Amino acid sequence: MATEQERNRGAGAYSTPGVDAPASNKPSPIITSSPVASFAFQNLNPPSNQYITRDDRLQMQAMTLIAAGDTLTFNVRLLRVDGVIVTNNYNLICTSAGVRFLQVQTLTEGFLLSILCVSQTATARGQTFVRASIIRVGATIQQGALGLFADYVTLNSPATWPGGRIIYPTEGPGNIRQVSGTTPGAGAEVNEVVPASTRWRLISIFVQLVTAVAVANRNVRLVLVFAGNTYFRSVSTFNQPASTTESYVGVPGLTYQTDAIATPNGTTDITLPPDIRVVTGHSIATNSVLLQAADQYSQPQYTVEEWIDLL
């Protein structure tokens, strides 16, 4: 038998005993509106403004300053006229440093969608530079129909089209690196020639001079030379005597000073021109006063910012 509480359940205090009130939820209104945009699925416009014909070629150029060389991989995507997207990889191998390598590649006819170029070896900007362009059959390097990109590439920093840059190799920051120079023979001066297709900004120079027993005061002079003509000279006023070892450090804008505590086995500073840049064929050298036949310069060490030049 139902209890009094069960008989009096309902929608409220004044509801009929034993009768529940029906649900009073109203149906949700249906709201419709026209779409803001519409998309075509037939008769589409071309996805690219660059159509590759049977007479067009991809021209790839590269130069590296890596002694062991570098390999550049060009990834090319095209939309063929039958609607199929094809992807191809082309390798341009640079077998030596300071030499321009060029390759011309036939492409599939269709719309050029993208090109990406990445280095297999370079790890720093300033080591490997690439250029890509579209040319016509029979055209020279200077007759490119479309420049795609020209930039430095590394393992993790590719050059791309579209959206890439076209710059000259000496634009922007270069590769800061340590260069171990050539050790001169006994009684010979330091003479470092800037390598082919290279531009250096000198940051610092370090070299030691060990003097022999011959009695004389040597004075070290740092010079920059091109085609036999000296266009910069910085003179150390320190008189290095016989049978001593002295280190010489060249830094741009540094005022001359000598480590008096350690001399004659200390360090002498020599100033360099501010922001000095030297290119292929220029020499960084010493021109010492009273250098003796048995005196010996150590292997010079250079810190430089380096770019590819003359690509």
C-alpha positions in Angstrom: 0.0 0.0 0.0 1.3 3.5 -0.9 2.4 5.7 1.9 1.0 9.1 2.5 4.3 10.7 1.2 4.1 8.7 -2.1 0.4 9.7 -2.7 1.2 13.4 -2.2 4.2 13.6 -4.6 3.7 16.0 -7.4 4.9 19.2 -9.0 4.3 21.3 -5.9 2.4 21.9 -2.7 -0.9 22.4 -4.6 -0.5 19.4 -7.1 -3.0 16.6 -7.3 -2.0 13.8 -4.9 -0.5 10.9 -6.7 -0.1 12.7 -10.1 3.2 14.0 -11.4 3.2 17.1 -13.5 4.5 16.6 -17.1 7.8 18.0 -18.3 7.6 21.7 -19.4 10.8 21.9 -21.5 10.2 23.9 -24.8 11.7 22.7 -28.1 14.9 24.6 -29.1 14.4 27.1 -31.9 16.0 26.2 -35.3 18.3 29.0 -36.5 19.7 29.0 -40.0 22.0 31.5 -41.9 23.9 31.6 -45.2 27.6 30.7 -45.0 30.1 33.6 -45.1 32.4 31.9 -47.7 32.0 29.2 -50.3 34.6 27.0 -51.9 34.9 25.8 -55.5 35.7 22.1 -56.1 35.7 22.3 -59.9 37.5 24.6 -62.3 40.0 25.6 -59.6 42.6 28.4 -60.2 46.2 27.4 -60.6 47.9 26.8 -57.2 51.1 28.6 -58.3 52.0 31.5 -60.6 55.1 29.6 -61.9 54.4 27.0 -64.6 57.3 24.8 -65.7 57.3 24.1 -69.4 59.4 21.6 -71.4 61.9 24.3 -72.1 62.4 25.3 -68.4 65.3 24.0 -66.3 66.2 24.3 -62.6 69.7 25.8 -62.2 71.4 25.0 -58.9 74.6 26.8 -57.8 76.6 26.4 -54.6 79.9 27.2 -52.9 81.3 26.0 -49.6 84.3 26.9 -47.4 84.3 23.5 -45.7 87.6 21.9 -46.6 86.0 18.4 -47.0 83.2 19.8 -49.2 79.4 19.7 -48.8 76.3 18.1 -50.4 73.2 20.2 -51.0 69.8 18.5 -51.4 67.1 20.3 -53.3 63.6 19.0 -52.6 61.2 20.0 -55.5 57.4 19.6 -55.5 55.3 20.1 -58.6 51.7 19.7 -59.6 51.4 17.9 -62.9 48.8 18.7 -65.5 47.0 15.4 -64.6 46.5 16.7 -61.0 49.2 14.5 -59.4 51.7 16.1 -57.0 55.2 14.8 -57.6 58.3 15.2 -55.3 61.9 14.8 -56.4 65.2 15.2 -54.6 68.3 16.4 -56.5 71.8 16.5 -55.0 74.5 19.1 -55.8 77.9 17.8 -54.6 80.6 20.4 -53.7 83.8 18.3 -53.6 86.2 21.1 -52.6 86.2 24.5 -50.9 86.2 27.9 -52.6 85.0 26.6 -55.9 81.5 27.3 -57.5 79.6 24.2 -58.5 76.7 24.3 -60.9 74.1 21.8 -62.0 71.1 22.2 -64.4 68.2 19.8 -63.9 65.2 19.0 -66.2 61.9 19.2 -64.3 58.5 17.6 -64.8 56.1 19.9 -66.7 53.5 21.5 -64.3 53.0 24.1 -61.6 56.0 24.6 -59.3 54.7 24.3 -55.7 57.9 24.6 -53.6 61.6 24.1 -53.4 63.6 23.5 -50.2 67.4 23.2 -50.1 69.4 21.9 -47.1 73.1 21.3 -46.4 74.3 17.9 -45.4 77.4 19.2 -43.7 77.3 22.9 -42.8 76.5 23.7 -39.2 77.0 27.5 -39.2 75.9 30.4 -41.4 78.7 31.5 -43.6 80.0 28.0 -44.6 77.8 27.1 -47.6 75.9 29.4 -50.0 73.3 28.3 -52.6 71.4 29.9 -55.4 68.4 28.4 -57.3 66.7 29.8 -60.4 64.6 28.8 -63.4 66.2 29.2 -66.8 65.3 28.5 -70.4 67.0 25.9 -72.5 70.3 27.4 -73.9 70.3 30.3 -71.5 73.5 31.3 -69.6 73.9 31.7 -65.9 73.2 35.4 -66.2 69.9 34.8 -68.2 67.8 33.2 -65.5 64.1 33.5 -66.1 63.2 33.5 -62.4 65.3 33.8 -59.3 64.0 31.5 -56.5 66.4 32.0 -53.6 70.1 32.8 -52.8 71.2 32.4 -49.2 73.4 30.4 -46.7 72.1 27.0 -45.7 73.0 24.6 -42.9 71.8 21.2 -41.6 68.9 22.9 -39.7 68.4 26.1 -41.7 67.2 25.5 -45.2 66.6 28.0 -48.1 63.1 27.8 -49.6 60.8 29.0 -52.3 58.3 30.6 -52.0 59.2 32.8 -49.1 63.0 32.6 -49.3 65.5 35.4 -49.7 67.8 36.5 -52.5 71.0 38.1 -50.9 74.6 38.4 -51.7 77.1 36.1 -49.8 78.7 38.9 -47.9 75.4 40.3 -46.5 74.5 39.6 -42.9 76.6 37.8 -40.2 79.3 35.4 -41.2 80.9 32.3 -39.6 83.1 33.2 -36.6 85.9 30.6 -36.4 89.4 30.0 -35.3 92.0 29.7 -38.1 95.4 28.0 -37.5 97.9 29.6 -39.9 101.1 28.4 -41.5 104.2 28.1 -39.3 107.0 30.0 -41.0 110.6 28.6 -41.2 113.4 29.8 -39.0 114.2 33.4 -39.7 111.1 33.9 -41.8 108.1 36.2 -41.3 104.5 35.2 -40.8 102.7 35.5 -44.1 99.1 34.3 -44.2 97.2 34.7 -47.5 93.4 34.8 -47.5 92.0 31.7 -49.2 90.2 31.7 -52.6 86.6 33.1 -52.6 86.9 34.1 -49.0 86.4 37.3 -47.0 87.6 37.8 -43.5 86.9 40.3 -40.8 89.9 40.2 -38.4 88.9 39.8 -34.8 92.2 38.8 -33.2 95.7 37.5 -34.0 98.0 35.7 -31.7 101.6 34.6 -32.4 104.8 34.0 -30.4 108.4 35.0 -31.3 111.3 33.0 -29.9 114.5 34.9 -30.3 117.9 33.1 -30.8 121.1 33.9 -29.0 122.2 36.5 -31.5 122.4 39.9 -29.7 119.9 42.4 -31.2 116.6 44.0 -30.1 113.8 42.8 -32.4 110.7 44.9 -33.0 107.6 43.1 -34.4 105.4 44.9 -36.9 102.1 43.6 -38.2 101.3 44.5 -41.8 98.5 43.9 -44.3 99.6 43.5 -47.9 98.0 43.2 -51.3 99.9 42.7 -54.6 103.2 43.6 -52.9 101.9 46.9 -51.5 101.6 47.4 -47.7 98.4 49.3 -46.9 98.4 48.9 -43.1 101.3 48.7 -40.5 101.1 48.5 -36.8 104.4 48.7 -34.9 105.2 47.3 -31.5 107.6 49.6 -29.5 108.7 46.7 -27.3 112.4 45.8 -27.8 112.5 42.0 -27.6 116.1 41.0 -26.7 117.9 37.7 -27.6 117.0 34.4 -26.0 113.5 35.3 -25.0 109.9 34.3 -25.8 107.2 37.0 -26.3 103.6 36.6 -27.3 102.0 39.2 -29.5 98.2 39.8 -29.6 96.5 41.9 -32.3 93.0 43.2 -31.6 91.1 46.1 -33.3 91.3 49.4 -31.5 93.6 48.0 -28.8 96.1 50.5 -27.4 99.7 49.4 -27.2 100.8 47.9 -23.9 103.3 45.3 -22.6 102.9 42.9 -19.7 105.8 44.5 -17.7 105.6 41.9 -14.9 106.3 38.9 -17.2 108.5 40.6 -19.8 110.7 39.4 -21.4 108.6 36.3 -21.4 105.2 38.0 -21.5 102.6 39.5 -23.8 102.6 42.6 -26.0 99.5 44.1 -27.6 99.4 45.4 -31.2 96.5 47.3 -32.5 94.5 46.4 -35.6 92.3 48.7 -37.7 88.6 48.7 -36.5 86.3 46.4 -38.6 89.1 45.6 -41.0 88.1 43.1 -43.8 90.5 41.3 -46.1 89.7 39.3 -49.2 91.2 36.7 -51.4 94.9 37.4 -52.2 95.5 39.8 -49.3 98.2 38.9 -46.8 98.3 39.1 -43.0 102.0 39.3 -42.2 104.8 40.4 -39.9 107.6 42.7 -40.9 110.1 42.6 -38.1 113.1 44.8 -37.4 116.4 43.0 -36.9 114.9 39.5 -37.2 117.7 37.0 -37.0 118.3 33.9 -39.0 117.6 31.5 -36.1 114.6 33.4 -34.7 111.3 31.4 -34.8 107.7 32.6 -35.1 105.1 30.1 -33.9 102.1 29.0 -35.8 99.8 32.1 -35.9 96.2 31.8 -34.7 93.5 34.0 -36.1 89.9 34.6 -35.0 87.9 35.8 -38.0 84.4 36.3 -39.2 84.2 34.5 -42.5 82.0 34.8 -45.6 82.0 33.3 -49.1 83.0 35.9 -51.6 82.9 36.2 -55.4 80.2 33.5 -56.0 
